[in-house]
Amino acid sequence: SLVLLSSFVEWGLKRVVKSLHGSVPRKPSGAATSDVEFLLQHIAQSGLHFSFNPVLLETVNDFRHVRNAFAHGDWARVDEQLANISLLACFQAVSQIFVCLESAAWEGPWKNTGV
């Protein structure tokens, strides 16, 4: 579930970026931020004003670490990280981030579009 949730977060954020800009920029190689943080920064720079509790991003980063360990076959690390993460908290964090972005969008770029 966390592998799919991680993919969904990136896909959803890329859809928001594409909707705002028409294309999705590539994260510079060697960037110090995660893909999710990069996309959120890009969304913020587009003029979409949003804020959410930083714990939500920490939760997303936690389950992305699980995804990365899974993708690299590091099963001991997967087991260790799964023992310290709540699946419910992961889904709630993703939900709250997208609710925040949706609210910001309706107060910003799409407020009077009739979409």
VODORO-297636 format. One record per atom (N, C-alpha, C): y negated, x negated, z negated; residue in three letters. Coordinates in steps of 0.02 Angstrom, whole numbers, plus 50000, padded with zeros to 5 digits. Layout:
REM residues N
YXZALA...
This chain:
REM residues 115
500604995950000SER500005000050000SER499374995750000SER499384990349961LEU498784986249956LEU498644982550022LEU499154980750058VAL499054977550123VAL498694982350170VAL498924988550171LEU498594993650214LEU497894995250189LEU497804995650124LEU497144997050096LEU496654991450114LEU496884985350110SER496454979650128SER496254980050202SER496724981750244SER496574982450316SER496084988250327SER496184993650291PHE495754999450297PHE495034997850278PHE494944994150224VAL494264992350202VAL493904988550258VAL494224983450285GLU493914979550338GLU493784983850400GLU494264987850419TRP494184992250478TRP493594997050467TRP493565000150408GLY493035004950395GLY492345001750394GLY492294995950364LEU491644992450363LEU491434990250433LEU491924988050472LYS491764986150541LYS491524992250581LYS491804998150568ARG491575004250602ARG490845005750583ARG490675004750520VAL489985005950499VAL489515001050533VAL489704994650533VAL489294989550566VAL489214991250640VAL489754993050673LYS489724994650744LYS489275000650757LYS489315005550713SER488895011450720SER488155009750713SER488005005050669LEU487305003050657LEU487044998250710LEU487474993950737HIS487254988450781HIS487544988550850HIS488064992350861GLY488384992450927GLY488924987250935GLY488944982350890SER489474977250892SER489574974350822SER490124970950814VAL490284967950750VAL490244960350757VAL489804957150718PRO489744949850724PRO490354946350694PRO490484940450717ARG491024936450688ARG490744932650628ARG491144932350577LYS490954928450518LYS490984921150537LYS490464917350521PRO490474910150537PRO491064906750503PRO491384902250538SER491944898650507SER491674894450449SER492064894250397GLY491864890550337GLY491384894250293GLY491234900550308ALA490774904450266ALA491074905250196ALA490634905150147ALA490864905350077ALA491024912450053ALA490894917450094THR491014924350074THR491654927050106THR491924932250076SER492504935550105SER492274939650165SER492754941950205ASP492584946250262ASP492234952550238ASP492474955450184VAL492174961550157VAL491454960350136VAL491334954950100GLU490654953250078GLU490204951950138GLU490464948450189PHE490074947150249PHE489864953650283PHE490334958350290LEU490184964750322LEU489684968750280LEU489764968750214LEU489294972350172LEU488594969250176LEU488554962650179GLN487904959350187GLN487584961250253GLN487994961550305HIS487734963350371HIS487484970550371HIS487844974950338ILE487624981950332ILE486964982350294ILE486904978650240ALA486294978650200ALA485704975950241ALA485824970850281GLN485284967950322GLN485074972650378GLN485474977550393SER485304982250446SER484804987550423SER484654987450358GLY484174992350332GLY484494998150296GLY485144998150291LEU485495003350252LEU485455001350179LEU485095005150140HIS484975003350069HIS485515006550026HIS485925002349997PHE486465004749954PHE486564999949896PHE486845002449844SER487044998049788SER487635001349753SER488054997149727PHE488624999649689PHE488794994449636PHE489184996549588ASN489384992249533ASN489764986149562ASN489564980049544PRO489904974049570PRO490644973749553PRO490854977449502VAL491564977549483VAL491984980349541VAL491684984949581LEU492044987749637LEU492234982349688LEU491754977949702LEU491894972449749LEU492394967549719LEU492354966449654GLU492844962049621GLU493554964949629GLU493614971549621THR494254974849629THR494514974049700THR494074975049748VAL494274974249819VAL494494967049831VAL494124962249805ASN494314955249814ASN494984953749781ASN495114956849723ASP495754955849689ASP496334958149733ASP496284964149762PHE496854966249802PHE496874962849870PHE496314960249894ARG496344956249955ARG496714949649942ARG496674947049881HIS497054941049864HIS497804942549866HIS497984948649844VAL498684950749849VAL498894950949922VAL498474953849964ARG498614954250036ARG498704947350066ARG498264942750048ASN498304936050076ASN498944932450053ASN499124933249990ALA499744930249966ALA500344933250002ALA500324939750013PHE500854943250049PHE500904940550121PHE500334939950153ALA500314937750223ALA500584930650231ALA500514926550178HIS500734919650181HIS501424918650149HIS501734924250129GLY502404923750101GLY502434920450032GLY501884920549996ASP501864917549929ASP502074922849879ASP502734924149876TRP502994929849838TRP502874929149763TRP502904923149737ALA502774922249665ALA502064924349648ALA501604922449691ARG500904924349681ARG500804931849689ARG501154934949737VAL501114942149746VAL501334945649682VAL501914943649655ASP502174946649594ASP501684945849536ASP501424939849529GLU500944938349475GLU500324942749480GLU500044943249540GLN499434947149549GLN499554954649544GLN500134957049567LEU500284964149562LEU500344966349490LEU500564961749447ALA500644963449376ALA499964964549342ALA499434962049373ASN498774962349342ASN498284966949379ASN498544971349420ILE498094975549460ILE498334982849457ILE497844987249455SER497994994349454SER497904997249524SER498435000149551LEU498385003149617LEU497865008749618LEU497835012649565LEU497335017949560LEU496625015049562LEU496505009649525ALA495845006549525ALA495655003949594ALA496145001349631CYS496014998949699CYS495785004549745CYS496155010049744PHE495975015749787PHE495305018749765PHE495175019049700GLN494545021749676GLN493965017249697GLN494055010749694ALA493515006049714ALA493335007049787ALA493845007349830VAL493715008349902VAL493365014949913VAL493595020149881SER493295026749888SER492565026649867SER492415023549811GLN491735023349786GLN491275019349831GLN491515013949860ILE491115009949906ILE490925014149967ILE491415017649996PHE491275021550056PHE490845027750041PHE490925030649982VAL490495036249962VAL489775033749957VAL489685027849928CYS489025024849921CYS488715023549990CYS489105020750036LEU488845019450103LEU488675025850140LEU489095030950132GLU488965037350165GLU488325040550138GLU488235040350073SER487625043250043SER487015039550068SER487065032850071ALA486495028850095ALA486345030350169ALA486865031450208ALA486765032950279ALA486405039550288ALA486595044550249TRP486275051150256TRP485555051050230TRP485395046250188GLU484705045450165GLU484315040750210GLU484665037350256GLY484345032450298GLY484385034150372GLY484775030150409PRO484785030650482PRO484965037450511PRO485385041250477TRP485625047450506TRP485305053650474TRP484795052550433LYS484515058150393LYS484315064150436LYS483965063050489ASN483715068550530ASN484015068950599ASN484635066550606THR484935066350672THR485315072650691THR485495076650641GLY485875082650656GLY486605081250671GLY486825075050657VAL487525073150670VAL487975076550620VAL
